Amino acid sequence: MALESIEPQKLKLYNYWRSSCSQRVRIALNLKGLDYEYKAVDLSKDEQFDPEYEKLNPVKYVPTLVDGEVIVADSFAIILYLEEKYPQHPLLPKDLKKKALNIQIASIVTSTIQPRQNLPVDIDFIEGRFDLDKKLLWAQHYLNKGFTALEKLIKDCAGKYATGDEIQMADVFLEPQIHAGISRFEIDMSKFPTLARLHEAYMKITEFQAAVPEIQQDAPTGS
Ligand SMILES: N[C@@H](CCC(=O)N[C@@H](CS)C(=O)NCC(=O)O)C(=O)O
């Protein structure tokens, strides 16, 4: 039997350097020590609408993970899949209350904040339809709303990280959103001291550093 046929296939991550949804998955893969092939989907060139890519991700968003025969589209689904298939460095605690808190934090990021700042396509869509020229204000409104809730939720339970002294799922979802808030949406993080402190803590961790948008292979130089 040829050697390559018994070797497990390398994971493939279809993603985009600046996408916070992609950054979450890169962090989770790094924490779990999983090597992956970086497949760039250039959102600035509308490559997410390529009919070949649509076969992988019917909603035409990044990220998408391909693990052999298994295709998982949507960052939350991908991270839950990775959690079950690759149990090393668990991201969900056994304690039910803490587990629910981690999922709640992840869900606030994915449902309250990120869809409202999905640039350029969704915000440009609204701008075109409703003559809304204040797209930065729109994104900032939802970032501030979400960050206010997150700050309240975690200020009394945070340890070194969001829900204690271990890095968990909440951290994987929080950091890309905080990074986007600072680097793209001019959010004043002095209003959110716990989130600001966590951001500094994440930036000291190799697995988080390696997922930072600006250092990805498809990031424009000087970004
Ligand atoms: N719920 C999805 C959202 C994915 C999403 O919004 N991806 C953005 C980048 S973070 C995207 O592909 N935008 C391109 C577009 O809107 O056409 C997930 O978590 O994967």
The ligand as an ORCA input file, in Angstrom:
! r2SCAN-3c Opt
* xyz 0 1
  N     -22.071     32.480     10.995
  C     -20.998     32.463     10.036
  C     -20.745     33.866      9.539
  C     -19.650     33.876      8.502
  C     -19.371     35.290      7.995
  O     -20.126     36.234      8.207
  N     -18.227     35.389      7.300
  C     -17.847     36.653      6.744
  C     -16.415     36.982      7.123
  S     -16.222     37.024      8.890
  C     -17.907     36.553      5.219
  O     -17.613     35.520      4.657
  N     -18.273     37.658      4.559
  C     -18.333     37.701      3.135
  C     -19.650     38.140      2.617
  O     -20.426     38.717      3.393
  O     -19.898     37.932      1.405
  C     -19.735     31.861     10.688
  O     -19.570     32.038     11.898
  O     -18.955     31.206      9.989
*
